[in-house]
């Protein structure tokens, strides 16, 4: 779901040398003089309909090259991926801020290269609502599991639209497991109950336990390559959490891992698409681009790399 990587710290010439070793000098000169083209020149750009803040500040920073982090003084491109702040050539006031409808925890694999993680974008653009943890240092979620979900594909994953039902179902189980007066026993352990009858009983239980919180308040994402996910997803602190899968979205990421389906998204894509679906399916509101700026950096790099490939004669 959210586990691919992005190198924002590399400069443009390095990027093209990786993509095309036949003409590095030509490629470098080409990219140095490259101007971002308008969306109309890229009819196949799936990100062109985003309602984004002006990216002129990033274009200027690209031309001026790497700059210092105002906190640690490291040389970076666009932002510092260890301090989670823009570099000196990218004024904070020119970077959009996105307010999210719930809190987000990102669990980053310790071997994930800082400079390649798109998780940093979320922290930069929604600093009040996003927290990044480096595994194994993660919170205990057990007591709050009825209001927390984990975005990760798997056999037991559900769609965004089914979140409320399954959180309520989990709450019902917890209530009955801990209620001495629950004469019917744990709801989910009852035998020979038809699906319709189960849903009816669940709704009755929910109505009689309105004091129990069943609203999603936090969503968890794992930031790692797919080969590194097993250790994190099997951690006992994440067991029992509702798992969500984004089955209908396709990645635009340019470092797609070979052999993986195109529905496996980069971290920032997964966060963005989850929020869009959540806004429409759970909040029941029309989506009007409220979270588009989460792709502020991602879309810039997408267009930059696509232009570079075109200039190099790759596409």
C-alpha angles and dihedrals in degrees: 000000000000107000113101125106141242127197108213095159096066120096123235098258092053089051094055093043088058093048099043123018094177098080113014095158093050091045094051093049090046095052095043089060094040119122120198108258125226119263090250089066090060106053090167094054105117090196097055095097094060118121098230136171115248112291093199090110090060092047090054091047091051091055094048093048130215120357140187126276107239090223109039099015092230117152109252142159115241096332144007110256093199099047095033094227134116118258123252094270091055108064112213091227089063093055114087121240120217124204112212128208092229141015122272128209117194117198109203123200111239091233094051108113108245094218093054099051120108088195087086089067091064093051092048095048100036102028096158095054105035129076124182120207126189110223131275088029100079134135127264107254101179099102093046100040092115089067100036132078134185123221105222132123119244146125092281097043119122133203123261093253090060096052097100094050094050095045089052090047090053091048091051091053092050092048094051094043090056099036115094090195095056095114095182093057125228107347096223092050097057114119129233098007117154116232093245091049090048092054091047092051091045092054090049091051092048091051091051093048102045090142090070112093113237101161119117109246104163136030125198127212129187117223108203144098113276092250090058099048101087096077093051099041091050093053110124091230090066096046117113094024118131109255122217126199126197098213103166103049124092126209124246091191115133095212096061112171112244115250095019122113118255089242089074101098135201114253097259092045091052092050092048097047092044091055093048091052092043091052092053103034102035106022089038092218131134111258112236102172097282093147101031093107089067083081092051094115096028095055091046092055092043092056093041093054094043090052090048092053091049091049091050091052094248095125 
